[in-house]
Amino acid sequence: MKMNTLAGGQLEVSALCLGSMTWGSTNTMDEGHQQIDMALDHGINFIDTAEMYPVNPISADTVGDTERVIGQWVKARARRGDVVIATKVSGNNPGWVRDGKGYDGATILQTVDQSLDRLQTDYIDLYQTHWPVRGSYMFRQNWTYDPSSQNRADTEAHMRDVLGAMAEVVAAGKVRHFGLSNESAWGTAQWLRIARDMGAPEVISIQNEYSLLCRLADTDLAELCVNEGVGLLAFSPLATGLLTGKYQDGALPDHSRKTAQPELGGRVTDRVFPAVDAYLAIAEKHGLDPVQMALAFSVSRPFMGSTIFGASSMEQLALILDGKDLELDDEVLADLNAAHRAHPMPY
C-alpha cells in the first residue's frame, strides 16, 4: 500500500482511507469491525469518521453511533497505535446535532471530549471541521453560490475562536492535528494565515469531494494544497456509486444508496450517465475494473493526501483492496483526461 505523509512528515497515512459513515446504519458493528480488520491486513492505516455519522439516513437518534463502533473496535483489539483516526465536528445543520447549532471554540472543547469518549481513545489523530459555518459551495451549491453576504470580520473572529480551542486541545494531547472539510481555497488560506499569526495549529488537510465526475479541486485548491502542504482527502471518489456503473440504463439495485436518495445528492442529471459511459468504456478498453480505475486516478493526483472510500459489504471491500496498488499508465490517464474535457461538469 502506498503511504503518504501529512503535516510535514509528522503523520503517515495510507493512500486509501477507510470511510465509516454507514457503520451503525447500513452496516452492523460486527461488519464495521470486520472491515477495519481486513483493511489493516491490506496496509490501510487510516479511518475517517464524524460525530454525526452514520448516514443513510442521518438521524438525531443515531448521532455518534459510528464513532461508538470504532471505539468498540479500539477496546476489543487493543491496536490503537496501528490506526490513524480522523473525525469531524458538525457545522450548522437541520437539527441532527446540537439542535442545529454549528461550532465555535467552546463547542469544540466539548465535542472533542465527547468524541474521545465514544472512540474510547486518549487522542484523535486528525480533528476536522465538517463544513464552514459561513457557508460552502460544496454539494452542488456551486451553481448558485453567493458569498456576498459574508462578513469578513465575523469570519476571522470565528476562525480565531476555533483556533484558540484547537491550540488548547492539541496542547492537552487530546488532538494531534487540525483539518478542514468542504472548504474553499480562500477559506483554507485564511485558516492558515490566522493560525500562523496566532501560533495556533495549522491546517494539514482538507476533505472535499473529488472524483472523475467532480474535479473542482483541480485548479485553485490544488495550487494551495501543493504550495502550503495541505493534503486533499478526497471523499466520494466513486461518486456515490455512479462510477461503478451499477445505475446505468435505469438500473436500481436493491438496498443501494439510490433507493433512499434517488438524486444522489444532486449528482443524478441528464449529463451524468453519458459521462459514466465514457469512463466505463475506458476501463473496458484497458482491461481495468472501473472501481479500481476510479480510485487509482484519485490516488495518483499530485495534491492528494488520501482517498476515502466506503464499502457496504465485504465483497465490495475485497474488490477495492485487490486494486490497492494499481497505477494507471500514461495512455489510461490521457483517455481519462479526454473524457473529462468532453464531460467537464456532469453534475
C-alpha positions in Angstrom: 0.0 0.0 0.0 1.4 3.4 -1.0 1.8 5.7 2.0 1.7 9.5 2.1 2.8 12.0 4.7 0.9 14.9 6.1 1.9 17.7 8.5 5.3 18.0 7.0 6.1 14.3 7.6 4.7 14.1 11.2 1.7 11.9 10.1 1.9 8.9 7.8 -1.3 7.7 6.2 -2.2 5.1 3.6 -3.1 6.4 0.2 -6.6 4.8 0.7 -8.6 5.7 3.7 -11.5 3.6 5.1 -14.6 5.6 5.3 -17.1 4.6 8.1 -20.3 6.6 7.5 -22.5 3.5 7.1 -21.4 1.7 10.2 -24.4 1.7 12.5 -27.0 2.1 9.7 -26.2 0.0 6.6 -23.6 -2.0 8.4 -23.7 -3.5 11.8 -21.0 -3.1 14.5 -19.5 -6.5 13.7 -19.4 -5.7 10.0 -17.6 -2.4 10.8 -15.1 -4.3 12.8 -14.5 -6.9 10.0 -13.9 -4.0 7.6 -11.3 -2.4 9.9 -9.5 -5.8 10.4 -9.5 -6.5 6.6 -8.3 -3.0 5.7 -5.4 -3.2 8.2 -4.4 -6.6 6.9 -4.0 -5.0 3.4 -2.0 -2.0 4.6 -4.6 0.7 5.2 -4.0 2.5 8.5 -6.4 5.4 8.1 -10.1 5.6 9.2 -12.3 8.6 8.7 -15.5 9.3 10.7 -17.6 12.2 12.1 -19.7 12.9 15.1 -22.9 13.0 13.0 -22.4 9.5 11.4 -24.0 7.2 10.5 -25.8 8.4 7.4 -28.5 7.0 5.1 -30.4 8.1 7.0 -29.0 10.8 9.2 -30.9 11.0 12.5 -30.5 12.8 15.8 -31.1 9.4 17.4 -28.0 7.8 15.9 -25.5 10.7 16.1 -22.2 9.3 17.3 -23.0 5.7 16.7 -20.3 5.3 14.1 -17.7 6.6 16.5 -19.0 4.1 19.0 -18.5 1.3 16.5 -14.8 2.4 16.1 -14.5 2.8 19.9 -15.6 -0.8 20.5 -13.0 -2.0 17.9 -10.3 0.0 19.7 -11.3 -1.5 23.0 -11.6 -5.1 21.7 -8.4 -5.2 19.5 -6.0 -3.1 21.6 -4.4 -1.8 18.4 -4.9 1.9 18.7 -1.3 2.6 17.6 -1.9 0.8 14.3 -4.6 3.2 13.1 -4.9 6.9 12.3 -8.3 8.1 13.3 -9.9 11.3 11.8 -13.2 12.7 13.0 -15.2 15.9 12.5 -17.3 18.4 14.4 -20.6 19.3 12.6 -21.4 22.8 11.3 -24.8 24.3 11.2 -27.3 21.5 10.4 -31.0 20.8 10.1 -31.1 19.6 13.7 -29.3 16.3 13.8 -26.6 17.6 16.1 -26.9 20.1 19.0 -30.4 21.1 17.7 -28.8 22.5 14.6 -26.1 24.6 16.2 -22.7 24.6 14.5 -19.4 25.0 16.3 -17.3 27.7 18.0 -14.3 27.4 20.3 -16.4 26.5 23.3 -18.3 23.8 21.3 -15.0 22.2 20.2 -13.7 21.9 23.7 -16.9 19.8 24.5 -17.1 17.8 21.2 -13.5 16.7 21.3 -14.1 15.1 24.7 -17.4 13.6 23.5 -15.6 12.0 20.5 -12.8 10.8 22.7 -15.3 9.1 24.9 -17.2 7.4 22.0 -13.9 6.4 20.3 -12.5 5.0 23.6 -9.2 6.6 23.0 -7.0 9.3 24.6 -6.3 11.2 21.4 -7.7 12.0 18.0 -5.1 12.0 15.2 -7.0 14.5 13.0 -9.8 16.7 14.1 -11.7 18.4 11.3 -14.5 21.0 10.9 -17.1 19.2 8.8 -18.2 22.3 6.9 -17.7 26.1 7.3 -20.2 27.9 9.5 -20.2 30.8 7.0 -21.4 28.5 4.2 -19.9 26.4 1.5 -20.3 25.8 -2.3 -19.8 22.0 -1.9 -22.6 19.5 -2.6 -23.8 21.2 -5.8 -24.2 24.6 -4.1 -21.6 25.9 -6.5 -24.3 26.5 -9.1 -25.9 29.3 -7.0 -23.0 30.2 -4.7 -23.1 33.8 -3.5 -20.5 34.8 -0.8 -21.5 38.5 -0.8 -23.5 38.2 2.4 -20.4 37.0 4.3 -18.9 39.3 6.9 -15.1 39.1 6.8 -14.7 40.4 10.3 -17.1 37.8 11.7 -15.4 35.1 9.7 -12.0 36.0 11.1 -13.3 36.3 14.7 -14.8 32.8 14.4 -11.6 31.3 13.0 -9.6 32.8 15.8 -12.0 31.5 18.4 -11.9 28.0 16.9 -8.1 28.1 16.5 -7.7 29.1 20.1 -9.7 26.0 21.1 -7.7 23.8 18.8 -4.5 25.1 20.4 -5.9 24.1 23.8 -6.9 20.6 22.8 -3.6 20.0 21.0 -1.6 21.3 24.0 -3.6 18.9 26.2 -2.7 15.9 23.9 -6.3 15.3 23.0 -5.8 16.1 19.3 -2.7 15.7 17.2 -3.6 17.7 14.1 -6.3 20.0 12.7 -8.1 19.7 9.3 -11.0 21.1 7.3 -13.7 19.7 5.2 -16.0 21.2 2.5 -13.8 24.3 2.4 -12.7 26.7 -0.3 -9.2 27.7 -1.3 -9.8 31.2 0.1 -11.1 29.8 3.4 -8.2 27.4 3.8 -5.8 30.2 3.1 -7.4 32.3 5.9 -7.2 29.4 8.4 -3.5 29.1 7.6 -2.8 32.8 7.8 -4.6 33.3 11.1 -3.0 30.2 12.6 0.4 31.4 11.7 -0.4 34.8 13.2 -1.6 33.2 16.4 0.9 30.4 16.7 -2.0 28.0 16.6 -2.1 24.6 14.9 -2.0 24.9 11.1 -4.4 23.1 8.8 -2.8 19.9 7.5 -5.6 18.6 5.3 -8.9 19.5 3.6 -11.6 16.9 3.0 -13.5 17.7 -0.1 -15.4 15.8 -2.8 -13.2 14.6 -5.6 -13.7 12.0 -8.4 -13.6 11.6 -12.1 -17.0 13.2 -12.1 -16.2 16.0 -9.7 -12.8 17.8 -10.3 -13.5 21.2 -8.7 -10.3 20.9 -6.7 -8.0 20.7 -9.8 -7.2 24.4 -10.0 -7.1 26.9 -7.2 -7.4 24.4 -4.4 -4.8 22.1 -5.9 -2.3 25.0 -6.1 -2.9 25.9 -2.4 -2.5 22.2 -1.4 0.8 21.8 -3.1 2.3 25.1 -2.1 1.1 25.1 1.5 1.5 21.4 2.3 -2.2 20.7 2.8 -3.2 17.3 1.7 -6.6 16.8 0.0 -8.6 14.0 1.5 -11.0 13.0 -1.3 -14.5 11.8 -0.4 -17.0 10.2 -2.8 -14.2 9.1 -5.2 -16.8 6.7 -6.7 -19.4 9.5 -6.9 -21.8 7.6 -4.5 -21.6 4.5 -6.7 -22.2 6.2 -10.1 -18.7 5.3 -11.3 -19.3 1.6 -10.6 -21.8 1.6 -13.5 -24.4 -0.1 -11.3 -27.0 2.6 -12.0 -26.6 2.7 -15.8 -29.6 2.1 -18.1 -32.0 2.8 -15.3 -30.8 0.0 -13.1 -31.6 0.3 -9.4 -30.0 -2.4 -7.3 -31.8 -3.4 -4.1 -30.7 -1.7 -1.0 -28.4 0.7 -2.9 -28.0 4.3 -1.9 -30.1 5.5 -4.8 -33.2 3.7 -3.4 -33.1 6.0 -0.5 -31.7 9.1 -2.3 -33.0 9.0 -5.9 -31.0 12.1 -6.9 -27.9 11.0 -5.0 -27.4 14.5 -3.5 -27.9 16.3 -6.9 -25.5 14.0 -8.8 -28.1 12.4 -11.0 -28.5 14.6 -14.1 -29.1 14.0 -17.8 -25.3 14.6 -18.3 -24.0 12.2 -15.7 -24.9 8.8 -17.3 -23.2 9.6 -20.7 -20.1 10.7 -18.7 -20.1 7.4 -16.7 -20.5 5.5 -20.0 -17.3 7.2 -21.2 -15.3 6.2 -18.1 -16.7 2.6 -18.3 -15.6 2.4 -21.9 -12.1 3.4 -20.9 -12.0 0.8 -18.2 -13.1 -1.8 -20.7 -10.6 -0.7 -23.3 -7.7 -1.1 -20.9 -9.0 -4.2 -19.1 -9.5 -2.5 -15.8 -12.1 -2.7 -13.2 -14.0 0.7 -13.2 -14.0 0.9 -9.4 -10.2 0.2 -9.1 -9.6 2.6 -12.0 -11.5 5.5 -10.4 -9.8 5.0 -7.1 -6.3 4.8 -8.7 -7.0 8.0 -10.6 -7.7 9.8 -7.3 -4.7 8.3 -5.6 -2.4 9.5 -8.5 -3.2 13.2 -8.1 -0.2 15.2 -7.0 -2.1 17.1 -4.3 -3.7 14.0 -2.7 -3.3 13.2 0.9 -5.6 10.2 0.9 -8.7 8.9 -0.9 -11.6 8.0 1.3 -13.9 5.1 0.2 -16.7 3.3 1.8 -18.0 -0.2 1.4 -21.4 -1.6 2.3 -20.2 -5.2 2.0 -17.1 -7.3 2.5 -17.3 -8.2 -1.2 -17.0 -4.5 -2.2 -14.1 -4.0 0.2 -12.3 -7.0 -1.2 -12.6 -5.7 -4.7 -11.2 -2.3 -3.7 -8.3 -3.9 -1.7 -7.5 -6.1 -4.7 -6.7 -3.0 -6.7 -5.0 -1.0 -3.9 -1.6 -1.0 -5.7 -3.0 -0.2 -9.2 -1.0 2.5 -11.1 -2.5 4.0 -14.2 -0.2 4.3 -17.2 0.0 7.4 -19.4 -2.3 6.1 -22.0 -5.1 5.5 -19.5 -4.6 8.9 -17.9 -4.7 10.5 -21.3 -8.0 8.8 -22.1 -9.4 9.9 -18.7 -8.5 13.5 -19.3 -10.0 13.4 -22.8 -13.3 12.1 -21.2 -13.1 14.9 -18.6 -12.8 17.5 -21.4 -15.8 16.0 -23.1 -17.8 15.8 -19.9 -16.3 18.5 -17.6 -19.1 19.1 -15.1 -21.7 16.3 -15.4 -23.4 17.4 -12.1 
